[in-house]
Amino acid sequence: MYAPLTAVILQSFACSNTVPGDFVMDHSQDVFLYDQSQTCDDFIFQTVHFISTIYLALAVIVGPGLLIFQTLRLRKWDLLNKNMALHGYAYESYTRRFCFWEAVPMLRKLIYIAVTDIFPFTPLIQISVHLGLTAVYIILVVVGRPYRKCTWKSTRNIRVIEIHNGFEVLANLSISLLQVGALLQVLGMMPPYLDIGTVGVIAVVLLVWLILFGLVALESPMDENEVYPVPETTNHSKKKVKFMFWRRNKVGEGLTDIELKERCQALNF
């Protein structure tokens, strides 16, 4: 619901005259989920627009930043396991290194909406930005593998077969194929039957998702205590090592090691 709600809220600003109407889609025809019988001056529209603006400010703009800050703070203080019941919904699907990854798709969708629905870019620029972001996202998933390791019991020792990361790549490849088709159509190079092939690929992805959903019981379980291992830390800090040369008697005066050696040498006459 994040992307549809964000698109509707941003498009509603054209009707409220908050921003010029030519900077958004035609609100008289293209606005998603709008009742065209309602006018911009109605009390119902003004109330919904006010509430949606609050949602836009908190959940859409500030929300991803707060999510990144909170997860990184928990990781810094090694509290990911301890706060799993309270905040685990935001990071339990991801590795310790990419515990903030939930905000990445949100920011990606926000850029999509900004390029497509807000600013009057040409279709070529819009689809180029979309395709570029999808390519970067696929590379990040392949290289970083942000999702926690989840394999089937029969293949748990094979690193390549990872359910979450593999399906994420497969789904985004189908999206990239859809975007490539749009790019070819803008350039006037649309080959025949490409749209049918794209629909077929998306149908295969949906079928794979249904199969994976049905095979959840066969996934290898993971001990919750080993989900986010706490890194080893040394007991001696730099500050303690720096002042270890100073030794003070419990009763007498404070002496350094150098002064103590000089006094011992003075006694050996």
GILIN-V426248 format. One record per run of one state. SS is the DSSP state (H for helix, E for strand, C for the rest). FROM is the first residue (numbers start at 1). LEN is the number of residues. Records with the same first field share a line. If there is no record, write none. Layout:
BEGIN
SS: FROM-LEN + FROM-LEN
END
This chain:
BEGIN
C: 1-1 + 16-5 + 24-19 + 77-7 + 91-3 + 95-7 + 119-4 + 145-2 + 148-4 + 156-7 + 187-7 + 215-1 + 220-4 + 227-11 + 243-3 + 249-5 + 268-2
H: 2-14 + 21-3 + 43-34 + 84-7 + 102-17 + 123-22 + 153-3 + 163-24 + 194-21 + 216-3 + 224-3 + 238-5 + 257-11
E: 94-1 + 147-1 + 152-1 + 219-1 + 246-3 + 254-3
END
